[in-house]
């Protein structure tokens, strides 16, 4: 699929406001409503637009703290990566997990209610992950920028 300026504009606008009506979207990108809807449907069918959802402020609703955790594994073999990744997918408190380059092998976004809850997560989940030799935890003070789903440049 070729990404032209119109498609990039559609994606950027929907990232900012996924509830925007097709008529408003079409007007903003300079397409007819039917052409715009065809393009959006194509983006959905190709899996580029994977869904629409509400972004909930965990701090306001659940009073959750964000903890960024760096994980270093003992070995980086295909088998050890597979075992770690299979297990991490079972951990409900882990919101995101990324395989990384650099010092840490994985970067996790963990949501905890408080320090005691994070201690439970550390003891019952993180420390039991296969192949882990180092866990470094960093508590977020406050968000400065939060963009969802890889924002495109204007």
C-alpha positions as a Markdown table, in Angstrom:
| # | Residue | x | y | z |
|---|---|---|---|---|
| 1 | Unk | 0.0 | 0.0 | 0.0 |
| 2 | Unk | 1.3 | 3.4 | -1.0 |
| 3 | Unk | 1.2 | 6.1 | 1.8 |
| 4 | Unk | 0.5 | 9.5 | 0.3 |
| 5 | Unk | -0.1 | 12.7 | 2.1 |
| 6 | Unk | -3.8 | 12.1 | 2.2 |
| 7 | Unk | -3.5 | 8.7 | 3.9 |
| 8 | Unk | -1.0 | 10.1 | 6.4 |
| 9 | Unk | -3.4 | 12.9 | 7.1 |
| 10 | Unk | -6.2 | 10.4 | 7.7 |
| 11 | Unk | -4.1 | 8.4 | 10.1 |
| 12 | Unk | -2.9 | 11.5 | 12.0 |
| 13 | Unk | -6.4 | 12.9 | 12.3 |
| 14 | Unk | -7.9 | 9.5 | 13.5 |
| 15 | Unk | -5.0 | 9.1 | 16.0 |
| 16 | Unk | -6.0 | 12.5 | 17.5 |
| 17 | Unk | -9.7 | 11.9 | 17.4 |
| 18 | Unk | -10.9 | 8.3 | 16.5 |
| 19 | Unk | -14.5 | 9.5 | 17.0 |
| 20 | Unk | -14.3 | 12.0 | 14.2 |
| 21 | Unk | -17.2 | 11.6 | 11.7 |
| 22 | Unk | -16.4 | 10.4 | 8.2 |
| 23 | Unk | -17.9 | 13.6 | 6.8 |
| 24 | Unk | -15.5 | 15.8 | 9.0 |
| 25 | Unk | -12.6 | 13.5 | 8.2 |
| 26 | Unk | -13.3 | 13.7 | 4.4 |
| 27 | Unk | -13.6 | 17.5 | 4.5 |
| 28 | Unk | -10.3 | 17.9 | 6.5 |
| 29 | Unk | -8.3 | 15.7 | 4.0 |
| 30 | Unk | -10.0 | 17.0 | 0.8 |
| 31 | Unk | -11.8 | 13.8 | -0.3 |
| 32 | Unk | -15.4 | 13.0 | -0.9 |
| 33 | Unk | -17.1 | 11.2 | 2.0 |
| 34 | Unk | -17.3 | 7.9 | 0.0 |
| 35 | Unk | -13.7 | 8.1 | -1.1 |
| 36 | Unk | -12.6 | 8.8 | 2.4 |
| 37 | Unk | -14.6 | 5.9 | 3.8 |
| 38 | Unk | -13.2 | 3.5 | 1.2 |
| 39 | Unk | -9.7 | 4.5 | 2.3 |
| 40 | Unk | -10.4 | 4.1 | 6.0 |
| 41 | Unk | -12.0 | 0.7 | 5.3 |
| 42 | Unk | -8.9 | -0.4 | 3.3 |
| 43 | Unk | -6.6 | 0.8 | 6.2 |
| 44 | Unk | -8.7 | -1.3 | 8.6 |
| 45 | Unk | -8.8 | -4.4 | 6.3 |
| 46 | Unk | -5.0 | -4.2 | 5.9 |
| 47 | Unk | -4.6 | -4.0 | 9.7 |
| 48 | Unk | -3.0 | -0.6 | 9.6 |
| 49 | Unk | -5.9 | 0.7 | 11.7 |
| 50 | Unk | -6.2 | -2.0 | 14.3 |
| 51 | Unk | -9.1 | -0.6 | 16.2 |
| 52 | Unk | -10.6 | 2.4 | 18.0 |
| 53 | Unk | -10.6 | 2.8 | 21.8 |
| 54 | Unk | -10.9 | 5.2 | 24.6 |
| 55 | Unk | -7.7 | 6.2 | 26.4 |
| 56 | Unk | -8.3 | 6.0 | 30.1 |
| 57 | Unk | -6.2 | 8.0 | 32.5 |
| 58 | Unk | -5.1 | 5.2 | 35.0 |
| 59 | Unk | -4.1 | 7.8 | 37.5 |
| 60 | Unk | -7.5 | 9.3 | 37.7 |
| 61 | Unk | -9.6 | 6.2 | 37.6 |
| 62 | Unk | -7.5 | 3.5 | 39.2 |
| 63 | Unk | -4.9 | 5.6 | 41.0 |
| 64 | Unk | -2.2 | 3.5 | 39.3 |
| 65 | Unk | 1.5 | 4.3 | 39.2 |
| 66 | Unk | 3.6 | 3.7 | 36.1 |
| 67 | Unk | 6.8 | 1.8 | 36.7 |
| 68 | Unk | 9.3 | 1.4 | 33.8 |
| 69 | Unk | 11.3 | -1.8 | 34.3 |
| 70 | Unk | 14.4 | -2.8 | 32.5 |
| 71 | Unk | 15.0 | -6.5 | 32.3 |
| 72 | Unk | 18.4 | -8.2 | 31.4 |
| 73 | Unk | 18.4 | -11.9 | 30.5 |
| 74 | Unk | 21.2 | -14.3 | 31.2 |
| 75 | Unk | 21.3 | -15.4 | 27.5 |
| 76 | Unk | 19.8 | -14.1 | 24.3 |
| 77 | Unk | 19.2 | -17.3 | 22.5 |
| 78 | Unk | 16.0 | -17.9 | 20.5 |
| 79 | Unk | 14.8 | -20.3 | 23.1 |
| 80 | Unk | 15.4 | -18.0 | 26.0 |
| 81 | Unk | 13.7 | -15.1 | 24.3 |
| 82 | Unk | 10.7 | -17.3 | 23.4 |
| 83 | Unk | 10.4 | -18.6 | 27.0 |
| 84 | Unk | 10.6 | -15.1 | 28.4 |
| 85 | Unk | 8.1 | -13.6 | 26.0 |
| 86 | Unk | 5.6 | -16.5 | 26.4 |
| 87 | Unk | 5.7 | -16.0 | 30.2 |
| 88 | Unk | 5.6 | -12.2 | 30.1 |
| 89 | Unk | 2.3 | -12.4 | 28.1 |
| 90 | Unk | 0.7 | -14.1 | 31.0 |
| 91 | Unk | 1.5 | -11.2 | 33.5 |
| 92 | Unk | -1.7 | -9.1 | 33.8 |
| 93 | Unk | 0.1 | -6.2 | 35.5 |
| 94 | Unk | 2.4 | -5.7 | 32.5 |
| 95 | Unk | 0.9 | -3.2 | 30.1 |
| 96 | Unk | 3.6 | -3.2 | 27.5 |
| 97 | Unk | 6.8 | -5.1 | 26.8 |
| 98 | Unk | 9.5 | -4.2 | 24.2 |
| 99 | Unk | 12.5 | -6.2 | 23.1 |
| 100 | Unk | 15.3 | -3.6 | 23.2 |
| 101 | Unk | 18.8 | -2.8 | 22.0 |
| 102 | Unk | 21.3 | -1.3 | 24.5 |
| 103 | Unk | 22.0 | -2.3 | 28.1 |
| 104 | Unk | 18.6 | -3.8 | 28.9 |
| 105 | Unk | 17.1 | -6.6 | 26.8 |
| 106 | Unk | 13.5 | -5.8 | 27.6 |
| 107 | Unk | 11.6 | -2.6 | 28.7 |
| 108 | Unk | 8.3 | -3.1 | 30.5 |
| 109 | Unk | 5.6 | -0.7 | 31.4 |
| 110 | Unk | 4.1 | -2.0 | 34.7 |
| 111 | Unk | 1.0 | -0.5 | 36.4 |
| 112 | Unk | 0.9 | -0.7 | 40.2 |
| 113 | Unk | -1.5 | 0.7 | 42.7 |
| 114 | Unk | 1.3 | 1.6 | 45.2 |
| 115 | Unk | 4.7 | 0.5 | 46.4 |
| 116 | Unk | 3.2 | -2.5 | 48.2 |
| 117 | Unk | 1.5 | -3.6 | 45.0 |
| 118 | Unk | 4.7 | -3.2 | 43.0 |
| 119 | Unk | 6.5 | -5.3 | 45.6 |
| 120 | Unk | 4.0 | -8.0 | 45.0 |
| 121 | Unk | 4.4 | -7.7 | 41.2 |
| 122 | Unk | 8.2 | -7.8 | 41.6 |
| 123 | Unk | 8.2 | -10.8 | 44.0 |
| 124 | Unk | 5.4 | -12.9 | 42.3 |
| 125 | Unk | 5.9 | -12.0 | 38.7 |
| 126 | Unk | 9.1 | -10.3 | 37.6 |
| 127 | Unk | 11.6 | -12.2 | 39.8 |
| 128 | Unk | 10.1 | -15.5 | 38.6 |
| 129 | Unk | 10.5 | -14.8 | 34.8 |
| 130 | Unk | 12.7 | -17.3 | 33.1 |
| 131 | Unk | 16.3 | -16.3 | 32.4 |
| 132 | Unk | 16.3 | -12.9 | 34.2 |
| 133 | Unk | 19.6 | -11.8 | 35.8 |
| 134 | Unk | 18.8 | -8.1 | 36.4 |
| 135 | Unk | 15.7 | -6.1 | 37.1 |
| 136 | Unk | 15.9 | -2.3 | 37.3 |
| 137 | Unk | 12.7 | -0.4 | 38.3 |
| 138 | Unk | 12.0 | 3.3 | 37.7 |
| 139 | Unk | 8.9 | 5.0 | 39.0 |
| 140 | Unk | 7.3 | 7.6 | 36.8 |
| 141 | Unk | 6.7 | 10.9 | 38.6 |
| 142 | Unk | 4.3 | 12.3 | 36.0 |
| 143 | Unk | 3.7 | 12.0 | 32.2 |
| 144 | Unk | 5.1 | 14.8 | 30.1 |
| 145 | Unk | 4.1 | 13.6 | 26.6 |
| 146 | Unk | 1.9 | 10.7 | 25.8 |
| 147 | Unk | 1.1 | 9.8 | 22.2 |
| 148 | Unk | -0.7 | 6.7 | 21.2 |
| 149 | Unk | 0.2 | 4.4 | 18.4 |
| 150 | Unk | 3.2 | 6.1 | 16.8 |
| 151 | Unk | 2.2 | 9.6 | 16.0 |
| 152 | Unk | 3.0 | 10.8 | 12.5 |
| 153 | Unk | 4.8 | 14.1 | 11.9 |
| 154 | Unk | 2.6 | 17.0 | 10.7 |
